[in-house]
Amino acid sequence: MYLSLKKYLLLAIISISFISTNLVYANEVAIEKAVFRAAGEAWSVDVTLQHKDTGWKHYADAWRIVDAKGNEIAKRTLYHPHVNEQPFTRSLSRVNLPKNTKIVFIEAHDTVHKWSPTKLEINLVDNKSNKVNVIY
């Protein structure tokens, strides 16, 4: 009986750990899509985000474009929650990418989890992602 109780407790601890881990990641902001449009020497960028905004204490509050080394190129701040507008798209114009840039990444931020570990890769030369559209 002691052994089965011990197994039950171990299983319960593992289950709780798994559930709580999924709850944390489930509330992070997700990058659904990005559109890059060439506008002369600069770019116009649209990014679609999905997040379970709950109000001012927990909402997606920014996205940014970074290079392969993680250096920020441009940032779009989101000034309010989008509780009833999911997913939502916001734009940034006059984005100047360093010359000869071929790959950049989109990162998203929320007020609780900060920068999401999941990035969206944007290949400006040979795009093969259904989440990315590059227009010249």
C-alpha positions as CSV (number, residue, x, y, z in Angstrom):
1,M,0.0,0.0,0.0
2,Y,2.8,2.4,0.8
3,L,4.4,1.8,-2.6
4,S,1.2,2.5,-4.5
5,L,0.6,5.7,-2.5
6,K,4.2,6.8,-3.3
7,K,3.6,6.1,-7.0
8,Y,0.3,8.1,-6.9
9,L,2.0,11.1,-5.3
10,L,4.8,11.0,-7.8
11,L,2.3,10.8,-10.7
12,A,0.4,13.8,-9.1
13,I,3.5,15.9,-8.9
14,I,4.5,15.2,-12.5
15,S,1.0,16.0,-13.7
16,I,0.8,19.3,-11.8
17,S,4.3,20.3,-13.2
18,F,3.2,19.5,-16.7
19,I,-0.1,21.4,-16.4
20,S,1.5,24.5,-14.8
21,T,4.2,24.5,-17.5
22,N,1.6,24.4,-20.2
23,L,-0.4,27.2,-18.6
24,V,2.6,29.5,-18.6
25,Y,3.4,28.8,-22.3
26,A,-0.2,28.9,-23.3
27,N,-0.5,32.6,-22.3
28,E,2.6,33.8,-24.2
29,V,2.1,35.9,-27.3
30,A,2.2,34.0,-30.6
31,I,3.3,35.5,-33.9
32,E,0.7,34.4,-36.5
33,K,1.9,36.2,-39.6
34,A,4.2,38.9,-41.0
35,V,4.1,40.8,-44.3
36,F,7.1,42.8,-45.4
37,R,6.5,45.3,-48.3
38,A,9.4,47.1,-49.9
39,A,8.8,50.9,-49.9
40,G,11.7,52.4,-51.7
41,E,14.8,52.0,-49.5
42,A,12.6,51.2,-46.5
43,W,10.0,48.6,-45.6
44,S,6.5,48.6,-44.4
45,V,5.8,45.7,-42.0
46,D,2.5,44.2,-40.8
47,V,2.6,41.7,-37.9
48,T,-0.4,39.6,-36.7
49,L,-0.3,38.5,-33.1
50,Q,-2.4,36.2,-31.0
51,H,-2.6,36.5,-27.2
52,K,-5.0,35.9,-24.5
53,D,-5.1,39.5,-23.3
54,T,-6.9,39.8,-20.0
55,G,-6.6,43.6,-19.5
56,W,-4.0,46.1,-18.5
57,K,-2.1,43.6,-16.2
58,H,-1.5,41.0,-19.0
59,Y,-1.5,41.9,-22.7
60,A,0.7,41.8,-25.8
61,D,2.5,45.2,-25.7
62,A,5.1,45.1,-28.4
63,W,6.7,43.3,-31.3
64,R,10.1,44.0,-32.8
65,I,12.4,43.2,-35.7
66,V,15.9,41.9,-34.8
67,D,18.9,40.7,-36.8
68,A,20.5,37.3,-36.5
69,K,22.5,38.4,-33.5
70,G,19.4,39.7,-31.7
71,N,20.1,43.4,-32.3
72,E,16.9,45.4,-32.4
73,I,16.3,47.0,-35.8
74,A,12.8,48.4,-35.2
75,K,10.1,48.1,-32.6
76,R,6.3,48.6,-32.6
77,T,4.8,49.4,-29.2
78,L,1.2,48.4,-28.5
79,Y,-0.3,50.9,-26.1
80,H,-3.4,49.0,-24.9
81,P,-4.9,45.5,-24.5
82,H,-6.8,43.8,-27.4
83,V,-9.1,41.7,-25.2
84,N,-11.9,41.4,-27.8
85,E,-9.8,41.7,-30.9
86,Q,-7.9,38.4,-31.5
87,P,-5.8,37.9,-33.5
88,F,-4.8,41.5,-34.4
89,T,-2.5,43.1,-36.9
90,R,-0.4,46.2,-36.4
91,S,1.9,47.9,-38.8
92,L,5.2,49.7,-38.7
93,S,6.4,51.9,-41.7
94,R,9.7,53.3,-42.8
95,V,11.7,50.4,-41.4
96,N,15.3,50.7,-42.5
97,L,17.1,47.4,-42.6
98,P,20.9,47.3,-42.7
99,K,22.2,47.0,-46.3
100,N,22.5,43.4,-47.6
101,T,20.2,42.0,-44.9
102,K,18.7,38.7,-46.0
103,I,17.3,37.3,-42.7
104,V,15.6,39.0,-39.8
105,F,13.3,37.8,-37.0
106,I,10.1,39.0,-35.4
107,E,9.9,38.8,-31.7
108,A,6.8,39.5,-29.6
109,H,6.4,40.7,-26.0
110,D,3.7,40.7,-23.3
111,T,3.6,42.4,-20.0
112,V,4.0,39.2,-17.9
113,H,6.2,36.8,-19.9
114,K,8.4,39.5,-21.6
115,W,10.0,38.5,-24.9
116,S,8.6,35.2,-26.2
117,P,11.3,32.6,-26.9
118,T,9.5,31.8,-30.2
119,K,10.7,33.9,-33.1
120,L,9.4,34.2,-36.6
121,E,12.2,34.0,-39.2
122,I,11.8,36.3,-42.2
123,N,13.9,35.3,-45.2
124,L,13.8,38.4,-47.5
125,V,15.4,36.6,-50.4
126,D,14.0,33.1,-50.4
127,N,10.9,33.0,-48.4
128,K,9.3,29.5,-48.0
129,S,7.1,30.1,-45.0
130,N,3.3,30.2,-45.1
131,K,3.4,32.7,-42.2
132,V,5.5,35.2,-44.1
133,N,4.8,37.3,-47.2
134,V,7.6,39.4,-48.7
135,I,6.5,41.8,-51.4
136,Y,9.0,43.8,-53.6
